Amino acid sequence: MDELLTVEGTLTPLSSKTHITYQFHIDEPSASLVIDFKYSPKVLEDREAARPLIVEAIEKYVEPSVAELQKKQWERFAPLQNLLTLSIDDPSGFRGSAHRHPPEQHHILGEGEASPGFIAGPLPSGIWKITISVHCVVTPTCTYHLTVRKGGDAHELGTV
């Protein structure tokens, strides 16, 4: 398989609610793309570090009449989790997204089949984009690794 893109990075809570877009080029039409994505850590293990974040969210989003009770029960909302998701665009536009919670993901995008959330179809040559949506980083840092490879038939590559 030809590697089209390999990137990694480190995020902080300031990265929350942002998007990171990478571009890669497919020089000739391909049978499939294989996307491997992982990030860590998934969970904020330090419950005392989670407490002020939970209390702040309660104050911001919960009806004042029940906010005090919710703050006393803040531990019900733990553990907090980081959330990063993927979207893909081909040279013509949107090809789908994988808004999933697992921190390790394997996706296939092929002409005849695609992983759930993605649109199967021809994989034309040109500039493609893959976007990491950083919904929330609650740990001091969160690292990610993303690889996009050109592959063969989707059935040869594993579960679609």
C-alpha atoms as a printed R data frame, in Angstrom:
    type eleno elety resid chain resno       x      y       z
1   ATOM     1    CA   MET     A     1   0.000  0.000   0.000
2   ATOM     2    CA   ASP     A     2   1.221  3.471  -0.879
3   ATOM     3    CA   GLU     A     3   1.356  5.862   2.044
4   ATOM     4    CA   LEU     A     4  -0.299  9.170   1.146
5   ATOM     5    CA   LEU     A     5  -0.209 10.931   4.514
6   ATOM     6    CA   THR     A     6   1.258 10.310   7.951
7   ATOM     7    CA   VAL     A     7   0.937 12.995  10.594
8   ATOM     8    CA   GLU     A     8   0.942 13.248  14.336
9   ATOM     9    CA   GLY     A     9   0.444 16.043  16.762
10  ATOM    10    CA   THR     A    10  -0.147 17.084  20.315
11  ATOM    11    CA   LEU     A    11  -3.221 18.993  21.437
12  ATOM    12    CA   THR     A    12  -4.123 20.832  24.647
13  ATOM    13    CA   PRO     A    13  -7.471 21.974  26.072
14  ATOM    14    CA   LEU     A    14  -7.018 25.210  24.089
15  ATOM    15    CA   SER     A    15  -7.393 23.071  20.945
16  ATOM    16    CA   SER     A    16 -10.990 22.171  21.835
17  ATOM    17    CA   LYS     A    17 -13.630 23.234  19.313
18  ATOM    18    CA   THR     A    18 -11.103 23.551  16.473
19  ATOM    19    CA   HIS     A    19 -10.447 21.711  13.215
20  ATOM    20    CA   ILE     A    20  -7.153 20.562  11.731
21  ATOM    21    CA   THR     A    21  -7.210 19.898   7.991
22  ATOM    22    CA   TYR     A    22  -4.546 17.986   6.103
23  ATOM    23    CA   GLN     A    23  -4.310 17.612   2.341
24  ATOM    24    CA   PHE     A    24  -2.938 14.725   0.348
25  ATOM    25    CA   HIS     A    25  -2.691 14.027  -3.361
26  ATOM    26    CA   ILE     A    26  -3.869 10.937  -5.208
27  ATOM    27    CA   ASP     A    27  -1.917 10.846  -8.474
28  ATOM    28    CA   GLU     A    28  -4.157  8.289 -10.213
29  ATOM    29    CA   PRO     A    29  -7.533  6.808  -9.309
30  ATOM    30    CA   SER     A    30  -7.340  4.196  -6.578
31  ATOM    31    CA   ALA     A    31  -9.430  1.170  -5.592
32  ATOM    32    CA   SER     A    32  -9.522  2.193  -1.935
33  ATOM    33    CA   LEU     A    33  -8.169  4.360   0.840
34  ATOM    34    CA   VAL     A    34  -7.251  2.977   4.243
35  ATOM    35    CA   ILE     A    35  -7.401  5.439   7.129
36  ATOM    36    CA   ASP     A    36  -5.943  4.613  10.550
37  ATOM    37    CA   PHE     A    37  -6.482  7.123  13.325
38  ATOM    38    CA   LYS     A    38  -5.693  6.996  17.013
39  ATOM    39    CA   TYR     A    39  -5.412  9.415  19.881
40  ATOM    40    CA   SER     A    40  -4.552  9.202  23.553
41  ATOM    41    CA   PRO     A    41  -5.322  9.443  26.301
42  ATOM    42    CA   LYS     A    42  -9.055  8.917  25.930
43  ATOM    43    CA   VAL     A    43 -10.030  9.521  29.564
44  ATOM    44    CA   LEU     A    44  -9.098 12.113  32.164
45  ATOM    45    CA   GLU     A    45  -8.230  9.751  35.019
46  ATOM    46    CA   ASP     A    46  -7.635 12.504  37.614
47  ATOM    47    CA   ARG     A    47 -11.069 12.986  39.178
48  ATOM    48    CA   GLU     A    48  -9.992 16.081  41.115
49  ATOM    49    CA   ALA     A    49  -8.808 17.697  37.869
50  ATOM    50    CA   ALA     A    50 -12.193 16.827  36.358
51  ATOM    51    CA   ARG     A    51 -14.187 18.420  39.161
52  ATOM    52    CA   PRO     A    52 -13.726 22.107  38.205
53  ATOM    53    CA   LEU     A    53 -14.432 21.292  34.558
54  ATOM    54    CA   ILE     A    54 -17.658 19.521  35.473
55  ATOM    55    CA   VAL     A    55 -18.759 22.273  37.862
56  ATOM    56    CA   GLU     A    56 -18.044 24.918  35.214
57  ATOM    57    CA   ALA     A    57 -20.154 23.010  32.667
58  ATOM    58    CA   ILE     A    58 -23.007 22.636  35.155
59  ATOM    59    CA   GLU     A    59 -22.954 26.372  35.850
60  ATOM    60    CA   LYS     A    60 -22.967 27.104  32.129
61  ATOM    61    CA   TYR     A    61 -25.523 24.591  30.853
62  ATOM    62    CA   VAL     A    62 -27.804 23.496  33.693
63  ATOM    63    CA   GLU     A    63 -30.960 25.319  34.766
64  ATOM    64    CA   PRO     A    64 -30.090 27.337  37.902
65  ATOM    65    CA   SER     A    65 -32.918 25.726  39.895
66  ATOM    66    CA   VAL     A    66 -31.161 22.334  39.744
67  ATOM    67    CA   ALA     A    67 -27.534 23.401  39.293
68  ATOM    68    CA   GLU     A    68 -26.665 23.273  43.004
69  ATOM    69    CA   LEU     A    69 -27.918 19.702  43.322
70  ATOM    70    CA   GLN     A    70 -25.990 18.721  40.167
71  ATOM    71    CA   LYS     A    71 -22.790 20.296  41.528
72  ATOM    72    CA   LYS     A    72 -23.095 18.181  44.700
73  ATOM    73    CA   GLN     A    73 -23.363 15.109  42.484
74  ATOM    74    CA   TRP     A    74 -20.562 16.116  40.096
75  ATOM    75    CA   GLU     A    75 -18.928 12.672  40.234
76  ATOM    76    CA   ARG     A    76 -21.858 11.235  38.233
77  ATOM    77    CA   PHE     A    77 -20.434 13.015  35.176
78  ATOM    78    CA   ALA     A    78 -16.939 11.508  35.503
79  ATOM    79    CA   PRO     A    79 -14.849 10.340  33.847
80  ATOM    80    CA   LEU     A    80 -14.463 13.085  31.281
81  ATOM    81    CA   GLN     A    81 -13.216 12.057  27.849
82  ATOM    82    CA   ASN     A    82 -11.321 13.580  24.959
83  ATOM    83    CA   LEU     A    83 -13.149 13.447  21.620
84  ATOM    84    CA   LEU     A    84 -11.583 13.762  18.166
85  ATOM    85    CA   THR     A    85 -13.397 12.790  14.953
86  ATOM    86    CA   LEU     A    86 -12.626 12.594  11.214
87  ATOM    87    CA   SER     A    87 -14.192 13.928   7.998
88  ATOM    88    CA   ILE     A    88 -12.999 13.403   4.425
89  ATOM    89    CA   ASP     A    89 -13.431 15.470   1.265
90  ATOM    90    CA   ASP     A    90 -12.429 14.322  -2.211
91  ATOM    91    CA   PRO     A    91 -11.596 16.823  -4.989
92  ATOM    92    CA   SER     A    92 -15.356 17.291  -5.631
93  ATOM    93    CA   GLY     A    93 -16.594 17.599  -2.058
94  ATOM    94    CA   PHE     A    94 -17.740 15.782   1.083
95  ATOM    95    CA   ARG     A    95 -17.130 12.003   1.252
96  ATOM    96    CA   GLY     A    96 -18.257 11.381   4.808
97  ATOM    97    CA   SER     A    97 -17.321 11.458   8.447
98  ATOM    98    CA   ALA     A    98 -16.524  9.121  11.308
99  ATOM    99    CA   HIS     A    99 -17.908 10.728  14.434
100 ATOM   100    CA   ARG     A   100 -17.023  7.880  16.731
101 ATOM   101    CA   HIS     A   101 -15.828  7.682  20.318
102 ATOM   102    CA   PRO     A   102 -13.207  4.886  20.170
103 ATOM   103    CA   PRO     A   103  -9.675  6.317  20.341
104 ATOM   104    CA   GLU     A   104  -8.391  3.800  17.758
105 ATOM   105    CA   GLN     A   105 -10.163  3.650  14.409
106 ATOM   106    CA   HIS     A   106  -9.666  1.850  11.097
107 ATOM   107    CA   HIS     A   107 -11.675  3.032   8.083
108 ATOM   108    CA   ILE     A   108 -11.903  1.984   4.446
109 ATOM   109    CA   LEU     A   109 -13.189  4.125   1.622
110 ATOM   110    CA   GLY     A   110 -13.651  2.209  -1.608
111 ATOM   111    CA   GLU     A   111 -15.430  2.351  -4.920
112 ATOM   112    CA   GLY     A   112 -17.976 -0.327  -4.008
113 ATOM   113    CA   GLU     A   113 -18.029 -0.156  -0.211
114 ATOM   114    CA   ALA     A   114 -17.058  2.164   2.607
115 ATOM   115    CA   SER     A   115 -16.915  2.156   6.383
116 ATOM   116    CA   PRO     A   116 -20.098  3.487   8.018
117 ATOM   117    CA   GLY     A   117 -20.329  7.251   7.695
118 ATOM   118    CA   PHE     A   118 -18.374  7.400   4.446
119 ATOM   119    CA   ILE     A   119 -19.727  7.460   0.896
120 ATOM   120    CA   ALA     A   120 -18.558  4.663  -1.396
121 ATOM   121    CA   GLY     A   121 -17.676  5.615  -4.934
122 ATOM   122    CA   PRO     A   122 -14.801  6.269  -7.303
123 ATOM   123    CA   LEU     A   123 -11.624  7.611  -5.723
124 ATOM   124    CA   PRO     A   124 -10.498 10.213  -8.261
125 ATOM   125    CA   SER     A   125  -7.053 11.674  -8.587
126 ATOM   126    CA   GLY     A   126  -6.500 15.134  -7.177
127 ATOM   127    CA   ILE     A   127  -6.238 16.906  -3.849
128 ATOM   128    CA   TRP     A   128  -8.121 15.252  -0.974
129 ATOM   129    CA   LYS     A   129  -8.661 16.678   2.506
130 ATOM   130    CA   ILE     A   130  -9.018 14.949   5.840
131 ATOM   131    CA   THR     A   131 -10.130 16.974   8.837
132 ATOM   132    CA   ILE     A   132  -9.662 16.161  12.493
133 ATOM   133    CA   SER     A   133 -12.418 17.851  14.482
134 ATOM   134    CA   VAL     A   134 -11.180 18.465  17.997
135 ATOM   135    CA   HIS     A   135 -14.448 18.479  19.895
136 ATOM   136    CA   CYS     A   136 -12.957 18.369  23.359
137 ATOM   137    CA   VAL     A   137  -9.561 17.921  25.017
138 ATOM   138    CA   VAL     A   138  -9.879 17.597  28.805
139 ATOM   139    CA   THR     A   139  -6.454 16.132  29.562
140 ATOM   140    CA   PRO     A   140  -3.358 18.359  29.795
141 ATOM   141    CA   THR     A   141  -2.249 16.982  26.408
142 ATOM   142    CA   CYS     A   142  -3.688 14.597  23.839
143 ATOM   143    CA   THR     A   143  -1.565 13.120  21.060
144 ATOM   144    CA   TYR     A   144  -2.898 11.841  17.728
145 ATOM   145    CA   HIS     A   145  -1.550  9.804  14.827
146 ATOM   146    CA   LEU     A   146  -3.210  9.682  11.399
147 ATOM   147    CA   THR     A   147  -2.205  7.574   8.406
148 ATOM   148    CA   VAL     A   148  -3.868  7.477   4.977
149 ATOM   149    CA   ARG     A   149  -2.786  4.799   2.518
150 ATOM   150    CA   LYS     A   150  -3.818  3.891  -1.008
151 ATOM   151    CA   GLY     A   151  -4.960  0.277  -1.055
152 ATOM   152    CA   GLY     A   152  -6.379 -2.469  -3.184
153 ATOM   153    CA   ASP     A   153  -9.873 -3.954  -3.176
154 ATOM   154    CA   ALA     A   154 -11.772 -3.107   0.040
155 ATOM   155    CA   HIS     A   155 -12.461 -6.804   0.743
156 ATOM   156    CA   GLU     A   156  -8.710 -7.550   0.678
157 ATOM   157    CA   LEU     A   157  -8.103 -4.895   3.322
158 ATOM   158    CA   GLY     A   158 -10.363 -6.131   6.113
159 ATOM   159    CA   THR     A   159 -13.775 -5.295   7.439
160 ATOM   160    CA   VAL     A   160 -15.415 -2.359   5.706
